[in-house]
Structures are given as structure tokens and as C-alpha cells.
Amino acid sequence: MHFAKLARALLARTHDADGQALAEYGLILALVAIAAVGGLVLVGGAVSTSFATFIDAAGWGGS
């Protein structure tokens, strides 16, 4: 299916109540995904350091 045809089909779905609800859920899902990625970017270094410390303390390091 071509992108233009898919876009028209999705836009047509937003004109009825079910399509509008689907679009709203899609927006909410996108916002949650953006927040999750942002959170992981902010705490990613700390989590990585914590895992490395744990692995070293447990003696599971490969070296």
C-alpha cells in the first residue's frame, strides 16, 4: 500500500468516533514512548554504572 493511500485511510478513520479514539490512543502511546526514551537517556549512564559495579562485585566480569 502506498504511503498516500495509507495516510488517506488513516485520516478517514479519524472522522468517526472509533477512528478518533484510535488516533487519541496513538498520540498517548507516542507521548509515553517519548517520555520513556527521555527517561532512559537521563538515567542510562547511572544504570549502566550500577550494573557494571554489580557484575564486578559478583565476579562475573569477563576479564
Sequence and secondary structure as in RCSB ss.txt:
>XXXX:A:sequence
MHFAKLARALLARTHDADGQALAEYGLILALVAIAAVGGLVLVGGAVSTSFATFIDAAGWGGS
>XXXX:A:secstr
  HHHHHHHHHHHTTSHHHHHHHHHHHHHHHHHHHHHHHHHHHHHHHHHHHHHHHHHHT    
